[in-house]
């Protein structure tokens, strides 16, 4: 069983796109997957058509419902979703006075995590208490990075946040993957940024690069992951390739799939 936070405080780097489509590709490979939307913008929730769910991440964090009631089951075969809503934006203030607020999500999820092969946390574009909760609940961090120079700014702050969570809250958490997203094959810049990532993160940078793809951008408006919306597109090909790499990691991180 693997718990993975997709984190980057910069918006538009591909966190939600990766959570949805990597999750779908893993489910396609017979893994049981739970997607947890920890972002008040709730783009993951909208992407998979779960906006009308009664309970979700906010109710879980506030102790208003147990984890089992906060999950929308079988949104796709073998893929469940814990949705978010705008109410989650108030969680930062509401958790401010709570003792042990950094680990509320981890404790509230309890034994439900063990029901899945993969739990993917889609973090908001910030390093506030919601992201810290996701980092505390996960054992791994994947960092999606848009292959532009500006996207490299702020990565140091993210690394410091992960390190702080590791020292104070969750000693098991490690950065195990960096994903190059929105790759433009004809731009030298994309290749240069990718090379910089490899120099810094080494083998943790996945060989699969998520190429810029119109069909990938269209999929959310149809409420489907790319693997269903256009199974033969470059986007579907890339996320299936990424899923293959993630599955190969299982030996390295000491787990086995279901």
C-alpha positions in Angstrom: 0.0 0.0 0.0 1.3 3.4 -1.0 0.2 6.8 0.2 1.4 9.6 -2.1 0.9 13.4 -1.8 1.1 15.3 -5.1 2.5 18.7 -3.9 3.8 21.9 -5.4 2.8 25.3 -4.0 2.8 26.8 -7.6 -0.5 26.5 -9.3 -0.9 25.1 -12.8 1.9 22.5 -12.6 -0.2 19.5 -13.2 -1.0 18.2 -9.7 -4.7 17.5 -10.3 -4.3 16.3 -13.9 -1.7 13.9 -12.6 -3.7 12.7 -9.6 -6.7 12.0 -11.8 -5.0 10.4 -14.7 -2.3 8.5 -12.8 -5.0 7.2 -10.5 -7.1 6.1 -13.5 -4.1 4.4 -15.1 -3.2 2.5 -11.9 -6.9 1.4 -11.5 -6.7 0.2 -15.1 -3.8 -1.9 -14.0 -6.0 -3.6 -11.4 -4.9 -1.5 -8.4 -7.4 -0.2 -5.9 -7.0 3.6 -5.8 -8.4 6.3 -3.6 -8.1 9.9 -4.7 -8.3 12.4 -1.8 -9.1 16.0 -2.8 -7.3 18.3 -0.3 -7.7 21.5 -2.4 -10.6 23.9 -1.7 -10.7 24.7 -5.5 -11.9 21.0 -5.8 -10.8 20.6 -9.4 -10.3 16.9 -8.9 -13.8 16.6 -7.5 -15.2 18.4 -10.5 -13.1 16.5 -13.0 -14.7 13.3 -11.9 -18.2 14.6 -11.4 -18.4 14.2 -7.6 -19.6 17.8 -6.7 -22.9 16.6 -5.3 -21.4 14.3 -2.6 -22.8 14.9 0.8 -19.5 14.4 2.7 -15.9 14.8 1.8 -12.5 16.0 3.1 -13.9 19.0 5.0 -16.4 16.9 7.0 -13.6 14.4 7.7 -11.2 17.1 9.0 -13.9 18.7 11.1 -15.0 15.3 12.6 -18.5 15.6 11.1 -18.4 12.2 9.4 -16.3 9.1 9.5 -13.9 8.4 6.6 -16.1 5.6 5.3 -18.9 8.1 4.7 -16.6 10.7 3.1 -15.7 8.4 0.1 -17.6 8.2 -3.2 -17.1 4.6 -4.2 -16.4 3.2 -7.7 -16.4 6.5 -9.5 -14.5 4.3 -12.0 -13.8 0.6 -11.6 -11.4 0.2 -8.6 -11.2 4.0 -8.1 -12.8 5.8 -5.3 -12.8 9.6 -4.5 -12.9 11.6 -1.3 -14.2 14.9 -2.7 -13.6 18.5 -1.6 -15.8 21.6 -1.6 -15.3 25.3 -1.1 -16.0 24.8 2.6 -12.5 23.3 2.8 -11.1 26.9 2.5 -12.3 27.5 6.0 -10.4 24.5 7.4 -7.2 26.5 7.9 -8.9 28.8 10.3 -11.0 26.2 12.0 -7.9 24.0 12.6 -5.8 26.8 13.9 -6.6 26.1 17.5 -6.7 22.3 17.3 -4.0 20.5 19.1 -2.0 18.3 16.7 -3.6 20.1 13.8 -0.9 18.9 11.4 -1.9 15.3 11.7 -5.7 15.6 11.8 -6.1 14.1 8.3 -3.9 11.1 9.0 -5.7 10.3 12.2 -9.2 10.8 10.7 -8.5 8.5 7.8 -7.6 5.7 10.1 -7.9 2.1 8.8 -9.6 3.1 5.6 -6.1 3.6 4.0 -5.4 -0.1 4.2 -8.3 -0.9 1.9 -6.3 0.5 -1.1 -3.2 -0.2 -3.0 -2.7 3.5 -3.7 -3.9 6.6 -1.9 -3.2 9.9 -3.8 -3.6 13.2 -2.1 -4.2 16.2 -4.4 -2.7 19.1 -2.5 -3.6 22.8 -2.9 -1.2 25.3 -4.5 0.1 26.5 -1.1 2.2 25.2 1.8 -0.5 25.8 4.4 -2.1 23.5 6.9 -4.0 21.5 4.3 -0.8 20.6 2.4 1.0 19.9 5.7 -1.8 17.5 6.6 -1.5 15.7 3.3 2.3 15.4 3.8 1.7 14.1 7.3 -0.7 11.5 6.0 1.5 10.3 3.2 4.7 8.2 3.1 5.7 9.6 -0.3 5.7 12.9 -2.2 5.5 13.3 -6.0 6.3 16.8 -7.3 4.7 17.6 -10.7 6.7 20.4 -12.3 5.8 22.4 -15.3 8.8 22.5 -17.6 9.4 26.3 -17.5 12.0 28.2 -15.6 9.4 30.0 -13.4 8.2 26.7 -12.2 11.5 26.0 -10.6 11.1 29.0 -8.3 9.8 28.1 -4.9 10.8 24.4 -5.1 13.3 25.1 -2.4 10.5 26.2 -0.1 8.6 23.0 -0.8 11.7 20.9 0.0 12.1 22.7 3.3 8.4 22.2 4.1 8.7 18.4 3.4 11.9 18.3 5.6 10.1 20.1 8.4 7.1 17.7 8.3 9.6 14.8 8.3 11.4 16.1 11.4 8.3 17.1 13.4 5.3 15.1 12.3 6.0 12.3 9.9 9.5 10.8 9.8 8.6 8.3 7.1 7.7 10.8 4.4 10.2 11.0 1.4 10.2 12.6 -2.0 10.2 9.6 -4.3 9.1 11.1 -7.6 9.4 14.3 -9.7 7.2 14.5 -12.8 7.9 16.8 -15.7 4.6 18.1 -17.1 3.4 20.1 -20.1 6.5 19.3 -22.1 6.8 21.1 -25.4 9.0 19.0 -27.6 10.0 21.9 -29.9 11.1 24.2 -27.1 14.8 23.9 -26.0 13.7 25.5 -22.7 11.6 22.5 -21.7 14.7 20.2 -22.2 16.9 22.6 -20.2 14.5 22.7 -17.3 14.2 18.9 -17.3 18.0 18.6 -17.3 18.1 20.9 -14.2 15.6 18.7 -12.4 17.7 15.6 -13.2 20.8 17.3 -11.9 19.1 18.1 -8.6 16.8 15.1 -8.1 18.6 12.4 -10.0 16.8 9.1 -10.4 13.8 10.4 -8.6 12.8 12.2 -11.9 10.5 9.9 -13.8 11.7 9.1 -17.3 8.1 9.5 -18.5 7.4 13.1 -19.5 3.8 14.4 -19.7 3.6 16.1 -23.0 1.4 19.1 -23.7 -1.8 17.6 -25.2 -5.1 19.3 -26.2 -7.1 16.1 -25.5 -5.7 16.1 -21.9 -6.9 19.6 -21.4 -10.4 18.7 -22.8 -10.9 15.6 -20.6 -12.1 17.4 -17.4 -15.0 19.1 -19.1 -16.2 15.7 -20.0 -15.9 14.3 -16.5 -13.4 11.6 -17.5 -9.8 10.8 -17.2 -7.8 10.8 -20.4 -7.7 7.0 -20.4 -11.4 7.0 -21.0 -11.9 10.2 -22.9 -9.3 9.5 -25.6 -7.5 6.2 -24.8 -5.2 6.5 -27.9 -4.1 10.1 -27.2 -0.6 11.1 -26.3 -1.9 12.1 -22.8 -3.3 8.6 -22.2 -0.1 7.1 -23.5 2.0 9.3 -21.2 0.0 8.5 -18.0 -0.1 4.8 -18.7 3.7 5.0 -19.1 4.0 6.9 -15.8 1.8 4.3 -14.1 4.2 1.6 -15.3 7.1 3.4 -13.8 5.2 3.9 -10.5 4.4 0.2 -10.4 8.1 -0.6 -10.9 8.9 1.5 -7.9 7.0 -0.8 -5.6 10.1 -2.9 -4.8 12.2 0.2 -4.1 9.7 1.6 -1.6 9.1 -1.8 0.0 5.5 -2.5 -0.9 3.6 -4.8 -3.3 0.5 -4.1 -5.3 -2.9 -5.7 -4.8 
